[in-house]
Amino acid sequence: THEELPRFLRDWQRLGPQQRRAFLDALTLFISGLPNQSFAPQLRVKRVQGEAGVWEITWAPDGRATCTYGPEVLAGEPNIVWRRIGTDDIFRRP
């Protein structure tokens, strides 16, 4: 399951059509890696330094998204809370 914070939704509105497509393509790879937390190397999933529990995903050469694991909604399924999406600028407030 997933949810999006208001800031993510605002960021999403600023993305162009090609950026949105690139993220959705990367999202498919990300979701396939969730069950065993084995993510495709090109996503470069890693923790955001200095932000407890926040993860970053690279979805394009200049595209990043941040997320956290939220409380389970469906038993046994991770709940991803999307925080930000955009360029490296999102790391000012991930």
C-alpha positions as CSV (number, residue, x, y, z in Angstrom):
1,T,0.0,0.0,0.0
2,H,1.1,3.6,-0.3
3,E,0.1,7.1,0.6
4,E,1.4,10.5,-0.5
5,L,2.1,13.5,1.7
6,P,0.7,16.9,0.5
7,R,4.2,18.1,-0.4
8,F,4.8,15.0,-2.6
9,L,1.5,15.8,-4.5
10,R,2.6,19.4,-4.9
11,D,6.0,18.3,-6.2
12,W,4.3,15.8,-8.6
13,Q,2.3,18.6,-10.1
14,R,5.5,20.4,-11.1
15,L,6.9,17.4,-12.9
16,G,6.6,17.2,-16.7
17,P,5.0,14.3,-18.5
18,Q,8.3,12.6,-19.3
19,Q,9.4,12.9,-15.7
20,R,6.2,11.4,-14.4
21,R,6.5,8.5,-16.9
22,A,10.1,7.9,-15.8
23,F,9.0,7.8,-12.1
24,L,6.2,5.4,-12.8
25,D,8.5,3.1,-14.7
26,A,10.9,3.2,-11.7
27,L,8.0,2.6,-9.3
28,T,7.3,-0.7,-11.0
29,L,10.9,-1.8,-10.3
30,F,10.7,-0.5,-6.7
31,I,7.4,-2.3,-6.0
32,S,8.8,-5.6,-7.3
33,G,11.7,-5.3,-4.9
34,L,9.6,-4.5,-1.8
35,P,8.8,-8.1,-0.6
36,N,12.4,-9.0,0.1
37,Q,13.9,-5.5,0.0
38,S,16.1,-6.4,-2.9
39,F,15.9,-3.4,-5.2
40,A,17.1,-3.0,-8.8
41,P,20.6,-1.4,-8.7
42,Q,19.7,1.5,-11.0
43,L,17.2,2.7,-8.4
44,R,20.1,3.3,-5.9
45,V,17.7,2.9,-2.9
46,K,19.5,4.1,0.2
47,R,18.9,6.0,3.5
48,V,18.9,9.8,3.4
49,Q,21.9,10.9,5.6
50,G,20.8,12.8,8.7
51,E,17.1,11.9,8.3
52,A,16.0,8.9,10.4
53,G,13.8,6.5,8.5
54,V,13.8,8.4,5.2
55,W,14.9,6.6,2.1
56,E,15.8,8.0,-1.4
57,I,15.2,6.5,-4.7
58,T,16.8,7.5,-8.0
59,W,14.3,7.3,-10.8
60,A,16.3,9.3,-13.5
61,P,19.8,10.9,-13.7
62,D,18.3,14.0,-12.2
63,G,15.2,12.5,-10.6
64,R,14.9,11.6,-6.9
65,A,12.1,10.6,-4.6
66,T,12.0,10.2,-0.8
67,C,9.8,7.9,1.2
68,T,9.4,6.2,4.6
69,Y,7.8,3.0,5.7
70,G,4.4,3.8,7.4
71,P,2.2,1.7,9.6
72,E,0.8,-1.4,8.0
73,V,-2.6,-1.0,6.3
74,L,-2.8,-4.6,5.1
75,A,-1.2,-7.2,7.3
76,G,2.2,-8.3,6.0
77,E,2.3,-5.6,3.3
78,P,4.7,-2.6,3.5
79,N,3.0,0.8,3.5
80,I,5.2,3.3,1.6
81,V,4.7,7.0,2.5
82,W,6.0,9.2,-0.4
83,R,7.4,12.4,1.0
84,R,9.1,14.3,-1.9
85,I,9.8,14.0,-5.6
86,G,11.9,16.1,-8.0
87,T,15.6,16.8,-8.4
88,D,18.4,16.9,-5.9
89,D,16.8,20.1,-4.5
90,I,14.3,17.9,-2.5
91,F,17.1,17.0,-0.1
92,R,17.0,20.5,1.4
93,R,13.8,19.2,3.1
94,P,13.5,15.5,2.3
